[in-house]
Amino acid sequence: MREVFRPGFGRGLTVVLGCMCVFSLAVVTARSGLTATLLTLPWVALFMTCCWAIFWRPSVEVSDAGVRLVNVTRTIDIPWPAVIDVESRYALTLDTAYGRFSAWAAPAPGAGPALRTAMRNRPRRDTVTNDSDETVTSVTIGDLAGTPSGDAAMVVRRRWERLKDAGHLDDPRIEFDRAPIRWNWQIGAAIAALTMISMATLIA
């Protein structure tokens, strides 16, 4: 089973910006006519493509085969035997035999969001016992439930621990010399083409 994590904020922001762009095009059409709309359209398309690439498309995909980090410029496939640790101090970060890789889709929250989230959640990790035999639990900001980094880290750790408990990672073997990485050149090409078309409207 594949689990896909995408933060709701980024997708919601993309929808809001898309609605604003549609409204702006409608205003341009009403005030300046179809020609002005056609000249404005490439700029709107460029803006929305960038928003889609930055806020909507990035994700963390977790399956029994490993973790796929879909970032803005590249997609990284990390098999479970290569995973050494899962961190979330600044963003969901996988410490692997190939190096460290962070997820664009799962940043740690800022101070304000972290404080609001902490007020709604009880600490849940890094348990220690003090001298009075009372259990004290602390949690880093990036691990807070309800934050992109915390929620994504929970999904990754849950699957990783399940595979370890089942004994599938008792004798980990690395299949590749380096992490399989694919550059998202299609997105770059689309943005470059839209940029050229948009610039051309300035001299039309």
ZIDAPE-V718290 format. One record per residue. N is the residue number from 1. RES is the residue in three letters. SS is DSSP state (A for helix, B for strand, O for the rest). PHI is phi in whole degrees, -180 to 180 (none if undefined). PSI is psi in whole degrees, -180 to 180 (999 if undefined). Layout:
N:RES:SS:PHI:PSI  N:RES:SS:PHI:PSI
//
This chain:
1:MET:O:none:135  2:ARG:O:-103:130  3:GLU:B:-109:132  4:VAL:B:-119:125  5:PHE:B:-108:124  6:ARG:O:-135:128  7:PRO:O:-66:136  8:GLY:A:-65:-29  9:PHE:A:-62:-46  10:GLY:A:-63:-41  11:ARG:A:-70:-40  12:GLY:A:-64:-41  13:LEU:A:-63:-40  14:THR:A:-62:-42  15:VAL:A:-64:-44  16:VAL:A:-62:-45  17:LEU:A:-65:-37  18:GLY:A:-63:-41  19:CYS:A:-64:-39  20:MET:A:-65:-39  21:CYS:A:-66:-43  22:VAL:A:-62:-43  23:PHE:A:-63:-42  24:SER:A:-63:-41  25:LEU:A:-64:-39  26:ALA:A:-64:-40  27:VAL:A:-66:-43  28:VAL:A:-62:-42  29:THR:A:-63:-44  30:ALA:A:-68:-35  31:ARG:A:-93:-35  32:SER:A:-121:-9  33:GLY:O:96:177  34:LEU:A:-68:-36  35:THR:A:-61:-45  36:ALA:A:-63:-36  37:THR:A:-65:-43  38:LEU:A:-65:-33  39:LEU:A:-74:-27  40:THR:A:-84:-28  41:LEU:A:-56:-44  42:PRO:A:-61:-37  43:TRP:A:-66:-41  44:VAL:A:-65:-43  45:ALA:A:-63:-40  46:LEU:A:-63:-46  47:PHE:A:-62:-45  48:MET:A:-71:-33  49:THR:A:-64:-42  50:CYS:A:-64:-42  51:CYS:A:-62:-44  52:TRP:A:-62:-44  53:ALA:A:-69:-33  54:ILE:A:-90:-41  55:PHE:A:-106:-34  56:TRP:A:-95:-49  57:ARG:O:-70:-40  58:PRO:O:-56:143  59:SER:B:-159:168  60:VAL:B:-121:117  61:GLU:B:-110:125  62:VAL:B:-118:128  63:SER:B:-142:178  64:ASP:O:-67:-18  65:ALA:O:-81:-29  66:GLY:B:156:-159  67:VAL:B:-118:131  68:ARG:B:-110:122  69:LEU:B:-102:109  70:VAL:B:-94:100  71:ASN:O:-100:-176  72:VAL:O:-68:-49  73:THR:O:-100:-19  74:ARG:B:-152:159  75:THR:B:-117:129  76:ILE:B:-119:126  77:ASP:B:-105:121  78:ILE:B:-119:113  79:PRO:B:-72:151  80:TRP:A:-58:-40  81:PRO:A:-60:-19  82:ALA:A:-88:-12  83:VAL:B:-76:129  84:ILE:B:-106:-42  85:ASP:B:-156:158  86:VAL:B:-122:120  87:GLU:B:-121:161  88:SER:O:-150:33  89:ARG:O:-66:-51  90:TYR:O:-107:-27  91:ALA:B:-169:165  92:LEU:B:-59:120  93:THR:B:-131:127  94:LEU:B:-100:120  95:ASP:B:-89:115  96:THR:B:-128:173  97:ALA:O:-66:-16  98:TYR:O:-96:-8  99:GLY:B:128:-169  100:ARG:B:-104:135  101:PHE:B:-133:131  102:SER:B:-107:153  103:ALA:B:-100:120  104:TRP:B:-62:-32  105:ALA:B:-76:-9  106:ALA:B:-132:66  107:PRO:B:-77:155  108:ALA:O:-73:151  109:PRO:O:-75:158  110:GLY:O:-75:-179  111:ALA:A:-62:-43  112:GLY:A:-64:-56  113:PRO:A:-59:-37  114:ALA:A:-64:-41  115:LEU:A:-65:-43  116:ARG:A:-65:-39  117:THR:A:-69:-40  118:ALA:A:-62:-34  119:MET:A:-68:-25  120:ARG:A:-95:-11  121:ASN:O:-126:145  122:ARG:O:-84:143  123:PRO:O:-58:148  124:ARG:O:-138:-2  125:ARG:O:-134:175  126:ASP:O:56:56  127:THR:B:-78:134  128:VAL:B:-133:165  129:THR:B:-119:129  130:ASN:O:-90:-177  131:ASP:O:-65:-23  132:SER:O:-91:14  133:ASP:O:63:23  134:GLU:O:-95:138  135:THR:B:-81:126  136:VAL:B:-117:128  137:THR:B:-119:132  138:SER:O:-123:159  139:VAL:O:-148:140  140:THR:O:-77:160  141:ILE:A:-59:-42  142:GLY:A:-68:-15  143:ASP:A:-96:-1  144:LEU:O:-63:133  145:ALA:O:-66:142  146:GLY:O:93:-1  147:THR:O:-109:154  148:PRO:A:-56:-47  149:SER:A:-67:-42  150:GLY:A:-67:-44  151:ASP:A:-67:-42  152:ALA:A:-66:-42  153:ALA:A:-62:-38  154:MET:A:-63:-43  155:VAL:A:-63:-44  156:VAL:A:-68:-47  157:ARG:A:-63:-39  158:ARG:A:-60:-46  159:ARG:A:-69:-41  160:TRP:A:-62:-47  161:GLU:A:-67:-35  162:ARG:A:-64:-42  163:LEU:A:-68:-38  164:LYS:A:-67:-42  165:ASP:A:-64:-31  166:ALA:O:-80:-5  167:GLY:O:85:8  168:HIS:O:-73:-17  169:LEU:O:-115:20  170:ASP:O:-66:-34  171:ASP:O:-128:72  172:PRO:O:-66:135  173:ARG:O:-127:130  174:ILE:O:-86:119  175:GLU:O:-80:-35  176:PHE:O:-113:153  177:ASP:O:-73:-27  178:ARG:O:-145:160  179:ALA:O:-63:134  180:PRO:B:-64:117  181:ILE:B:-126:131  182:ARG:B:-118:125  183:TRP:B:-78:135  184:ASN:O:-84:67  185:TRP:A:-70:-25  186:GLN:A:-62:-39  187:ILE:A:-66:-44  188:GLY:A:-62:-40  189:ALA:A:-66:-40  190:ALA:A:-65:-42  191:ILE:A:-66:-40  192:ALA:A:-63:-43  193:ALA:A:-65:-44  194:LEU:A:-67:-33  195:THR:A:-65:-43  196:MET:A:-64:-42  197:ILE:A:-65:-41  198:SER:A:-64:-43  199:MET:A:-64:-34  200:ALA:A:-65:-28  201:THR:A:-68:-21  202:LEU:O:-72:-21  203:ILE:O:-112:6  204:ALA:O:-74:999
//
